[in-house]
Amino acid sequence: MDVISHIPVLCEDHNIPYIYVTSRAELGAAGSTKRPTSVVMVGRDRSTGKRGAEMKDEDKEEFQETYTDLVKLVSKASKNVKV
């Protein structure tokens, strides 16, 4: 917990939406790994794929749409969380 406890503070300082998940295993599976995962960060811009290969224009557009949808989902979920 000490390793990731500073991340919400950084996100709030920079107006970056974030949410908590209930299962590290499910988060890992969502990130296509078999390992339980504590944190996943998704960047706004992605110009290269694996190993620096350039992405196709249609892949860039799809990534931008997915990122926008993800931000909306996180914003909506964070408004529903009661402290």
C-alpha positions as CSV (number, residue, x, y, z in Angstrom):
1,M,0.0,0.0,0.0
2,D,2.9,2.4,0.8
3,V,4.1,2.0,-2.8
4,I,0.9,3.3,-4.4
5,S,-0.6,5.5,-1.6
6,H,0.7,8.7,-3.2
7,I,-0.9,8.2,-6.5
8,P,-4.4,9.6,-5.6
9,V,-2.8,12.8,-4.3
10,L,-0.8,13.2,-7.5
11,C,-3.9,12.6,-9.6
12,E,-5.9,15.2,-7.6
13,D,-3.1,17.7,-7.9
14,H,-3.1,17.4,-11.7
15,N,-6.9,16.9,-12.2
16,I,-6.4,13.4,-13.4
17,P,-9.4,11.2,-12.9
18,Y,-8.9,7.9,-11.0
19,I,-10.9,5.1,-9.4
20,Y,-10.3,2.3,-7.0
21,V,-11.0,-1.3,-8.1
22,T,-12.1,-4.2,-5.8
23,S,-9.9,-6.9,-7.4
24,R,-6.2,-6.8,-8.3
25,A,-6.7,-10.0,-10.2
26,E,-9.5,-8.6,-12.4
27,L,-7.4,-5.4,-13.0
28,G,-4.5,-7.6,-14.1
29,A,-6.8,-9.6,-16.4
30,A,-8.2,-6.4,-17.9
31,G,-4.6,-5.4,-18.7
32,S,-3.9,-8.8,-20.4
33,T,-1.7,-10.2,-17.7
34,K,-2.0,-13.1,-15.4
35,R,-0.5,-11.2,-12.5
36,P,-2.5,-9.3,-10.0
37,T,-2.1,-5.6,-10.7
38,S,-2.3,-2.7,-8.3
39,V,-2.2,0.3,-10.7
40,V,-2.9,0.8,-14.4
41,M,-2.3,4.2,-16.0
42,V,-3.6,5.1,-19.4
43,G,-2.1,8.0,-21.2
44,R,-4.0,10.5,-23.3
45,D,-1.7,10.2,-26.3
46,R,-0.3,7.0,-27.7
47,S,1.8,7.4,-30.8
48,T,3.6,4.1,-30.8
49,G,2.7,0.5,-30.2
50,K,4.8,-2.3,-28.8
51,R,8.5,-1.8,-29.2
52,G,8.2,1.6,-30.8
53,A,6.3,0.5,-33.9
54,E,4.2,3.3,-35.3
55,M,0.4,3.0,-35.0
56,K,-1.9,3.1,-37.9
57,D,-4.2,6.2,-38.1
58,E,-7.3,4.1,-37.5
59,D,-5.7,2.6,-34.4
60,K,-4.9,6.0,-33.1
61,E,-8.5,7.1,-33.6
62,E,-9.8,4.0,-31.9
63,F,-7.4,4.6,-29.0
64,Q,-8.5,8.2,-28.6
65,E,-12.2,7.2,-28.6
66,T,-11.5,4.5,-26.0
67,Y,-9.5,6.9,-23.9
68,T,-12.4,9.5,-24.0
69,D,-14.9,6.8,-23.0
70,L,-12.7,5.7,-20.2
71,V,-12.3,9.2,-18.8
72,K,-16.1,9.6,-18.9
73,L,-16.6,6.3,-17.1
74,V,-14.0,7.1,-14.4
75,S,-15.5,10.6,-13.9
76,K,-19.0,9.2,-13.5
77,A,-17.8,6.4,-11.1
78,S,-15.9,8.9,-9.0
79,K,-19.0,11.1,-8.6
80,N,-21.0,8.1,-7.3
81,V,-18.4,7.3,-4.6
82,K,-19.5,8.4,-1.2
83,V,-16.6,9.2,1.2
